[in-house]
Amino acid sequence: MRSHRYSVDPADLEEFLARRASLIGTVRETHPGLTAAVLVRLDDGTYTDTWHWSGEQELNAALAAIATFPEAPLAMALTSDATASNGLVVDQR
């Protein structure tokens, strides 16, 4: 999985959600290993955006191709204080 954390200005949220949806659609068309993308607004107003992949190879292939997704910089332009990390799910119930 890949987890992002960032802030979005409330005035930009609707546009951000549209751009994020477009990015997810494009990624799924070219990298069908994306099984889920979950956006959560936290109590402090920041967001976590967790993208689940069917495997590490699928995640790495999509990351290697990130420059080919014009929607990525368009969506991320509406965020601030962005961080990202990769991880492996060890338990899910």
C-alpha positions in Angstrom: 0.0 0.0 0.0 1.0 3.6 -0.4 -0.2 6.1 2.1 -0.2 9.9 1.6 -0.9 12.6 4.1 -1.6 16.2 3.1 -3.8 19.2 3.6 -6.3 20.6 1.2 -7.8 24.1 1.5 -11.5 23.6 2.1 -12.2 26.0 -0.8 -10.4 23.6 -3.1 -11.8 20.3 -1.8 -14.5 19.8 -4.5 -12.0 20.4 -7.3 -9.4 18.2 -5.6 -11.9 15.3 -5.3 -12.7 15.6 -9.0 -9.0 15.7 -9.9 -8.2 12.8 -7.6 -11.1 10.7 -9.1 -9.7 11.4 -12.6 -6.2 10.3 -11.5 -7.6 7.1 -9.9 -9.4 6.3 -13.1 -6.3 6.8 -15.3 -4.1 4.7 -12.9 -6.7 1.9 -12.9 -6.8 1.9 -16.7 -3.1 1.3 -17.0 -2.3 -0.4 -13.7 -5.3 -2.6 -12.7 -3.5 -3.7 -9.6 -4.9 -0.7 -7.7 -7.6 -2.4 -5.6 -8.8 0.5 -3.4 -8.1 4.2 -2.8 -9.4 5.5 0.5 -9.4 9.1 1.5 -10.0 10.0 5.2 -10.3 13.4 6.7 -8.7 13.4 10.2 -9.7 15.4 13.2 -6.9 17.9 12.6 -8.3 18.7 9.1 -5.5 16.8 7.3 -6.2 13.9 5.0 -4.8 10.4 4.7 -5.1 8.9 1.2 -4.3 5.2 1.2 -3.9 3.3 -2.1 -4.1 -0.5 -1.8 -2.4 -2.6 -4.5 -2.7 -6.3 -5.3 1.0 -6.6 -4.9 4.3 -4.8 -4.5 5.2 -5.2 -8.1 2.0 -3.5 -9.2 2.7 -0.6 -6.8 6.3 -0.2 -8.0 5.2 -0.3 -11.7 2.7 2.5 -11.1 5.2 4.6 -9.2 7.7 4.1 -12.0 5.1 5.4 -14.4 3.9 8.4 -12.3 5.4 10.9 -14.8 3.0 9.6 -17.4 -0.1 10.5 -15.4 -0.8 14.2 -16.1 -3.6 14.1 -13.5 -1.1 13.5 -10.7 0.5 17.0 -10.6 -3.0 18.6 -11.2 -4.4 16.9 -8.2 -1.4 17.4 -6.0 -1.2 21.1 -6.9 -4.2 21.5 -4.6 -2.5 19.9 -1.6 0.1 21.2 0.9 2.5 19.6 3.4 2.3 16.3 1.5 4.2 13.2 2.6 4.1 9.6 1.3 5.2 6.2 2.5 4.9 2.6 1.3 4.0 -0.3 3.5 2.9 -3.9 3.6 -0.4 -4.9 5.1 0.3 -7.5 7.7 -3.2 -7.9 9.1 -6.6 -6.9 7.7 -9.9 -8.0 9.2 
